[in-house]
């Protein structure tokens, strides 16, 4: 992960938990190495988003909530349905074909409706997702194109999913690749984490 286009890459380890009947997620991340690391938390619950970042899990440096955070986390949930594709058939998601290898997914939940486009390869794999998403840039919100290209797929727990890719913001002066991700493990229908 990079915090801005000119910063160095920092190692990240993260866990994320999703529910689909009522769309929500919790993402917990540790950015950087000890002693000066950042703890990140991104939550989408009941149609609302909340992102926090703290130095060494104590000193707050970012705390984003409100309608623009709600929109951003909802689009993140929509993009990440690739990891639990059964959610694509949920009543809160509507689909429209936009080209021979593209489809627009529109999600309506919690009083918000927004859309993102999925791009598919010849074998049906998702090769990228893009949407106009609000980005919090040094405390100011900007609506920017947000792209999630996929670089590798694999079968995990019997389901073929994206397991590597990037997360890119289109900035006024060019693309900002801020996150390189790899999925190492995935479990489905595991309620033990909530007990």
NORKA-V474474 format. One record per pair of residues at least 24 apart in sequence whose ideal C-beta (glycine too) atoms are under 8 Angstrom apart, sorted by sequence separation. I is the first residue (numbers start at 0). J is the second residue. If there is no record, write none. Layout:
BEGIN
((I/J) (I/J))
END
This chain:
BEGIN
((21/45) (48/72) (80/104) (125/149) (144/168) (145/169) (47/72) (48/73) (124/149) (143/168) (144/169) (160/185) (13/39) (143/169) (46/73) (77/104) (143/170) (155/182) (9/37) (124/152) (43/72) (77/106) (155/184) (156/185) (158/187) (0/30) (42/72) (43/73) (76/106) (155/185) (156/186) (41/72) (156/187) (43/75) (74/106) (43/76) (73/106) (41/75) (134/168) (73/108) (124/159) (73/109) (77/113) (125/161) (78/115) (124/161) (73/111) (77/115) (74/113) (69/109) (73/113) (70/111) (74/115) (69/111) (70/113) (81/125) (66/111) (81/128) (24/72) (78/128) (22/73) (24/75) (77/128) (24/76) (78/130) (23/76) (77/130) (22/76) (24/79) (74/130) (75/132) (74/132) (17/76) (71/132) (17/79) (46/108) (47/109) (70/132) (71/133) (46/109) (70/133) (71/134) (15/79) (19/83) (22/86) (45/109) (46/110) (71/135) (17/82) (46/111) (68/133) (17/83) (19/85) (67/133) (19/86) (22/89) (68/135) (67/135) (81/149) (22/91) (78/147) (19/89) (74/145) (63/135) (67/140) (61/135) (84/158) (84/160) (82/160) (81/160) (82/161) (81/161) (22/106) (50/135) (22/108) (82/182) (82/185) (83/187) (4/170) (11/178) (4/172) (4/173) (4/175) (8/179) (3/175) (4/177) (1/175) (1/176) (2/177) (1/177) (16/192) (0/177) (1/178) (0/178) (0/179))
END
